[in-house]
């Protein structure tokens, strides 16, 4: 083969490899997180505080044509370092596990590209001990919950972007028997089933009363490693002044364990969504952010969506609601 022909072949080969590299671009993994005392830390044991937003159900976003990288980029532009995927048992069931996992895989890749950790949230509400739920969207069972987490653990074992598993969104008695004493061992059994597959993930355990109260945890903690706790301190959980009640209900625990407020937010009276008990304004917003900041509490604001209240957007052009304008300003200042 002549020298010219060899040069042409080499040129074409290198060009193909360059194009192929772009096609198969692989994102750099995020530093692995774990629990150390009251903090989240990375592999170098630097403290990491998680501040971000909670997405609506990925199934809902995909059906609306909104499950794309644009929403991940917007979350990053706000200053987020974490996002939460709220997976409802009903949508998991009707879409089917394999199709849902394929959708999640794409979301996890977009999160990695935008340097966002992922919380996978089993978005059930109700009483799994007594098998009572407020709506079919949230209804599940021990068997389904166990199978969900075993599939998730197998899928994302070794994936450091998927850093936290929120085991059950909002435990609430629903008129039946449910206490922290009866709930804690259920969560421990669930953690054991996950840890057989992947002990590296951080497990998030919600408190009582719709994931609000953590007042019994210090005396009776989850007896497993790599655990953090969840509270949802919406405005109507307590009357003003809020701070003393927040401290007693969940804040004191931040001196001993990591806490993530995976939901909070407000709706102005008269705005869409005011029927749910989250009526508030910027006074609440500033109070809860100051409370989190003083204690190093991590958070994901609800909800990074124009339809699910309390919403941060008015539309998919990302025009902001009042709570969206307030909390985006907070997060941008914290970058």
C-alpha positions, 0 to 999 in steps of 0.5 A: 500500500502506498504512503498516501493510501496509508495516510488516508486510512489512518486519517479515516480511522482516527476520524471514526474513533473520534466520532465514536468517542463522542457517541459513546461519551461516558460521564465521570462518576460522582464521588461516593457518599456515606454517613459519618456521625451527623454528616454526609461525607465523600471518599476524602471525608469532606463534609457534603451538604445536599441542597436540591429539588424534588422532581415529579414522578419520572413517569409523569414527566415522560408522558408529558414529554418533559423527561429530558436533560433540560430539567436536569440542567435547570436544577443544576443552574439553580445551584442543586447538587442533588435531585429526588425521583418520586416513584409512585407504586401505581406508576411503577406497577402499570409501566412495568419494572423493566421499562421504568428502570430503562427510563431511570437509567437515562435520568441517572445519566443526565444527573451524572452529566450535570453533577447531581446526586440522585435520591430514589424515593418510593413515593408511597403514603400510608400504613404498610404495617396495617395495609391502609393507604389514602389513595390507589396511587400510593398503595403498596405492600411489603412484598412489592416494596421489598421487590422494588428495592431489591431490583433498584439495589441490583440495578444501581449497585456501584453507581455513585450518582444514585447515592440515597434510597428513600425507603418509604415516602410518608408513613401515616397511621390512616386511622390504624395502628402505626408507631415508631416502635412498630415502624422502625423494625420494618425499616431495619428489615428492608435495609437488611434486604438491600444491604445483602446486595449493596451496603454502600447506599445511604438509606433514608428513613422517614419519621411519623405523621406524614414523614414529619416527627423524628422525636423518638429516634434519638432514644430508639434509632434505626440500628443499622449503618449508613442511615439518615433521617427524613422530615417534611416540615411544611408550614401547617405542621406547627403554628408560629413561631415555628422554631421551638417546635421544629427543634423538638420535633426533628431539629435536635436530631441533626446533632447526632445524625444527618437529616434530609428534608426531602419535601417542604415548600409553600403556596400563597393563599389564593394560588393553585394548590392552596387546598393542601396544607402548605399555605405560607409565604416568604416568612416561612421560607426564610425561617425554614432555610435559616433553620436548615442552615444553622443545623446543616440539614440537607434538603430537596424542595418540593416540587420542581414542576408547574403542576404538582403543588407547591410548584416552583414553576408556572409553566415549562418555560420555567417562569417562577411561582412565588415560592420558586422565586424565593427558593431559587434566590436562596440556592443561587446565593448559596452556590 
